[in-house]
Amino acid sequence: MEVFPLVLFAHWLGDFAFQSKWMATNKKLKCVEGQDKDSNIRGRLACAAHSYVYGLCFGVVVMFMYFTPIQILTVVLFTALTHYPVDRSDFFIKRFEAVPNWMPPLYICFDNGIHVFLNYFFIKLLMNVG
């Protein structure tokens, strides 16, 4: 069974279809000088909620790939736990003092590419091991 289309579908479900407006607007919030401390907690909570919804979408998709329940749970946890740091990270944007016009599309490609790459290779590895 070819995995890549399923990974793209699960990624679309988790990162776009089932991401709420609250998750999308709050997942990057961090505590900045002079800002309330609640923004950091709200950012972490929103990103954690989004990451686990994302992971569950992968769990639903891989259920149709003849994985065992423990393998499905492993996929859910792996996708959720790797999604969180990528979404909370400002690594790509922090390199610039002012964000250039070309940055947002490039950032979107980089962000989605990292998610798809990690999940595709993990699922392929799990298929070869299991």
Sequence and secondary structure as in RCSB ss.txt:
>XXXX:A:sequence
MEVFPLVLFAHWLGDFAFQSKWMATNKKLKCVEGQDKDSNIRGRLACAAHSYVYGLCFGVVVMFMYFTPIQILTV
VLFTALTHYPVDRSDFFIKRFEAVPNWMPPLYICFDNGIHVFLNYFFIKLLMNVG
>XXXX:A:secstr
   HHHHHHHHHIIIIIT  HHHHHHTT    TTS THHHHHHHHHHHHHHHHHHHHHHHHHGGGT  HHHHHHH
HHHHHHHHHHHHH  TTTTT SS  TTHHHHHHHHHHHHHHHHHHHHHHHHHHH 
